[in-house]
Amino acid sequence: MESIWLEYVWALLILIGLEGLLSADNALVLAVIAKHLPEDQKKRAINYGILMAFIFRFGALFAISFIANVWWIQAVGAVYLLYLGLKHVIQARFGKHNENIHDDDDEKESAGKGFWPTVGKIALADLAFAIDSILAAVAIALGLPDSQFGEIGGMDGGQFAVVVLGGVAGLILIKFAASWFVKLLEKRPALETTAYAIVAWVGVKLAVITFAHKDIGVLDPHFPHSTIWTLIFYGVLVGIALLGWFAPGNKSSEKSSA
């Protein structure tokens, strides 16, 4: 029983860290979208963005049981997380020049847009981040062993609690700690790519859970909870995190800021 609790605590800490990085990215996107507005409108637009992030992420929590029990929703989620993570990693590795061009184009395009169109773009960005957040949380939670708390909304009570706590942590981080994560990303820019690499790896985990679903049966139903898969998943995850933390880009950015 003690090992199960340790696994739950470890999963929750990982989820909070991932939510923090996604929240920082969410905050960065809000700032980029609203940066062409006058200062007073910019603050209002960002405040609206924070409010919508709260609404969308709370709304996403109601979709937990649906995502957790329907195999094809899990499959779509796995494909989406893999696409999202790998797309960002590939662009970061091979598309920096083109990305800068697109950023310049976006700045020229957004310069002629008013307050409410900007708020609309912020709403779409918030919705995308809410989906990312809930899918990542569900993928991590479904790999945990069943608890003794029964079921909530068709999902194991302990797993449900991990998702809810992770979601609440994400909301708190958006409101209060996003600026700290933004500063961390400025010092260690490789962490942004690392976060999306972790998202892709979490997508692999959700794919494993899908293949082990009773209606699919490609993998043994017990495999996602097995010791070997648990060690593989967390071992690779820690390896990705360490690579991102000690990436050369971080060291050079630290030197340049010194």
Secondary structure by P-SEA (a helix, b strand, c coil): caaaaaaaaaaaaaaaaaaaaaaaaaaaaaaaaaccccaaaaaaaaaaaaaaaaaaaaaaaaaaaaaaccaaaaaaaaaaaaaaaaaaaaaacccaaaaaaaaaaaaaaaccccaaaaaaaaaaaaaaaaaaaaaaaaaaaaacccccccccccccaaaaaaaaaaaaaaaaaacccaaaaaaaaaaccaaaaaaaaaaaaaaaaaaaaaaaccccccccccccccaaaaaaaaaaaaaaaaaaaacaaaaaaaaaac
